[in-house]
Amino acid sequence: MQILYPFAKRFIAGEDLGTAIKNIHSLNQSGFLSTIDVLGEDTQTREQALAAKQEYLNLLDQMKAETFPLDLSIKLTQMGLDIDREFCRLNLVDILERAGHHTVRFDMEGSNTTERIIKEGVTLHRRFRNLGLVLQAYLHRTQEDIGRVIEEGISTRLCKGAYREPESIAYQDMDAIRDNFFKQARRLLTDGFQPAIATHDETLIREILSFIEAENIAPGTFFFEMLYGVRRDLQEDLLKKGYRMRIYVPYGKSWLPYTMRRLAERKENILFVLKSLFRETFGLGKLH
Ligand SMILES: Cc1cc2nc3c(=O)[nH]c(=O)nc-3n(C[C@H](O)[C@H](O)[C@H](O)COP(=O)(O)OP(=O)(O)OC[C@H]3O[C@@H](n4cnc5c(N)ncnc54)[C@H](O)[C@@H]3O)c2cc1C
């Protein structure tokens, strides 16, 4: 799968902490905030989970001197959710304690984890106010979960959802997902605590901007979020308009599952990979 690395490089800020930090600084100098993800998920052993936790702790130590607020994005299956729930919780507590005033956000994963992630989030948030969650607009249940996070005052990222889910629990049609996104975003923007609107969908962003203007929602009460390497033009645009723009910055060696999801999101990405494969196999494009 090394063949996919040239493609992966577009979406990740490097394979090691040093390179990632350089990228975060450079984003910060251009006015962007970051949410940092140490790549990895579906961890099978305690050793792997402990190593991932240690990487987050190292990252926090390295960033200690920074004055700008950081957001960390963490996958609970990386911290051992499927190995032992108590073990996973202890790993999260270590990170939450070390994070201090920085935000630790639990990424949302496949639907077999949704309820467990929300429950852990709600319970731990009562002890750690710097904890944030993510909800996915394609899930039917999100209508209720948004009520839950608003009631608990948990800062929540709203995204469309990146996993393949069955029709019985998730909208499949893009218009239906978009409608639900807009509906839930309005609730978060009006009543939620520091929500993040995470999409590159221009139609949705336009609708959301009109809503924000019509309702006089202050730019300091929410964030826009986009992925590293995706729609830099829109990222710049929103920043110039005076909105807070946070970039999801993944780094690390376990880039394959993340890259596969980015690949699946856009047919042009698949074409790009197929073209590179073709070129490499038949030696086209070489300088001879
Ligand atoms: C900050 C952030 C955090 C996220 N966290 C999670 C999470 O915790 N759990 C989860 O399930 N999902 C997460 N996602 C992914 C999300 O659920 C979607 O899968 C992804 O954002 C694509 O949806 P979209 O809203 O951008 O709309 P789309 O309709 O998919 O894309 C709109 C436009 O954006 C551009 N674009 C989108 N994706 C790509 C791509 N891969 N390559 C190139 N161009 C692209 C294209 O121009 C496309 O036309 C996150 C997304 C963001 C932005």
The ligand as a Tripos MOL2 file, in Angstrom:
@<TRIPOS>MOLECULE
LIG
   53    58     1     0     0
SMALL
NO_CHARGES

@<TRIPOS>ATOM
      1 C1        -12.6210   18.9820   10.4600 C.3       1 LIG1
      2 C2        -13.2830   17.7060   10.0960 C.ar      1 LIG1
      3 C3        -13.3500   16.6910   11.0230 C.ar      1 LIG1
      4 C4        -14.0000   15.5010   10.7050 C.ar      1 LIG1
      5 N1        -14.1670   14.5330   11.6740 N.ar      1 LIG1
      6 C5        -14.8920   13.4410   11.3930 C.ar      1 LIG1
      7 C6        -15.2200   12.4920   12.4030 C.ar      1 LIG1
      8 O1        -14.8410   12.6080   13.5680 O.2       1 LIG1
      9 N2        -15.9670   11.4120   12.0360 N.ar      1 LIG1
     10 C7        -16.4260   11.2400   10.7690 C.ar      1 LIG1
     11 O2        -17.1420   10.2570   10.5110 O.2       1 LIG1
     12 N3        -16.1170   12.1220    9.7880 N.ar      1 LIG1
     13 C8        -15.3700   13.2010   10.0760 C.ar      1 LIG1
     14 N4        -15.0950   14.1060    9.0650 N.ar      1 LIG1
     15 C9        -15.3560   13.7550    7.6510 C.3       1 LIG1
     16 C10       -16.7480   14.1170    7.2100 C.3       1 LIG1
     17 O3        -17.6760   13.3080    7.8690 O.3       1 LIG1
     18 C11       -16.9080   13.9640    5.6830 C.3       1 LIG1
     19 O4        -16.6620   12.6400    5.3320 O.3       1 LIG1
     20 C12       -15.9820   14.8580    4.8720 C.3       1 LIG1
     21 O5        -15.8110   16.1010    5.4880 O.3       1 LIG1
     22 C13       -16.5560   15.1060    3.4730 C.3       1 LIG1
     23 O6        -17.7890   15.7420    3.5700 O.3       1 LIG1
     24 P1        -18.0600   17.3040    3.1800 P.3       1 LIG1
     25 O7        -19.0280   17.8160    4.1910 O.co2     1 LIG1
     26 O8        -16.8060   18.0300    3.1020 O.co2     1 LIG1
     27 O9        -18.8550   17.2670    1.8510 O.3       1 LIG1
     28 P2        -18.5880   16.5860    0.4210 P.3       1 LIG1
     29 O10       -19.8790   16.7590   -0.3090 O.co2     1 LIG1
     30 O11       -18.0420   15.2150    0.5880 O.co2     1 LIG1
     31 O12       -17.4740   17.4950   -0.2020 O.3       1 LIG1
     32 C14       -17.6990   18.8190   -0.6220 C.3       1 LIG1
     33 C15       -16.5200   19.2750   -1.4690 C.3       1 LIG1
     34 O13       -15.3370   19.2790   -0.6680 O.3       1 LIG1
     35 C16       -14.2290   18.7840   -1.4010 C.3       1 LIG1
     36 N5        -13.7960   17.5080   -0.7770 N.ar      1 LIG1
     37 C17       -14.4100   16.8240    0.2050 C.ar      1 LIG1
     38 N6        -13.7150   15.7280    0.5490 N.ar      1 LIG1
     39 C18       -12.6360   15.7100   -0.2640 C.ar      1 LIG1
     40 C19       -11.5330   14.8340   -0.4030 C.ar      1 LIG1
     41 N7        -11.3980   13.7460    0.3360 N.pl3     1 LIG1
     42 N8        -10.5950   15.1190   -1.3480 N.ar      1 LIG1
     43 C20       -10.6960   16.2260   -2.1150 C.ar      1 LIG1
     44 N9        -11.7290   17.0970   -2.0250 N.ar      1 LIG1
     45 C21       -12.6830   16.8570   -1.1170 C.ar      1 LIG1
     46 C22       -14.7160   18.5930   -2.8140 C.3       1 LIG1
     47 O14       -14.5060   19.8130   -3.4900 O.3       1 LIG1
     48 C23       -16.1900   18.3330   -2.6300 C.3       1 LIG1
     49 O15       -16.9500   18.6460   -3.7590 O.3       1 LIG1
     50 C24       -14.5140   15.3180    9.3920 C.ar      1 LIG1
     51 C25       -14.4480   16.3570    8.4610 C.ar      1 LIG1
     52 C26       -13.8650   17.5460    8.7910 C.ar      1 LIG1
     53 C27       -13.8470   18.6440    7.7860 C.3       1 LIG1
@<TRIPOS>BOND
     1     1     2 1
     2     2     3 ar
     3     2    52 ar
     4     3     4 ar
     5     4     5 ar
     6     4    50 ar
     7     5     6 ar
     8     6     7 ar
     9     6    13 1
    10     7     8 2
    11     7     9 ar
    12     9    10 ar
    13    10    11 2
    14    10    12 ar
    15    12    13 ar
    16    13    14 ar
    17    14    15 1
    18    14    50 ar
    19    15    16 1
    20    16    17 1
    21    16    18 1
    22    18    19 1
    23    18    20 1
    24    20    21 1
    25    20    22 1
    26    22    23 1
    27    23    24 1
    28    24    25 2
    29    24    26 1
    30    24    27 1
    31    27    28 1
    32    28    29 2
    33    28    30 1
    34    28    31 1
    35    31    32 1
    36    32    33 1
    37    33    34 1
    38    33    48 1
    39    34    35 1
    40    35    36 1
    41    35    46 1
    42    36    37 ar
    43    36    45 ar
    44    37    38 ar
    45    38    39 ar
    46    39    40 ar
    47    39    45 ar
    48    40    41 1
    49    40    42 ar
    50    42    43 ar
    51    43    44 ar
    52    44    45 ar
    53    46    47 1
    54    46    48 1
    55    48    49 1
    56    50    51 ar
    57    51    52 ar
    58    52    53 1
@<TRIPOS>SUBSTRUCTURE
     1 LIG1         1 GROUP 0 **** ****
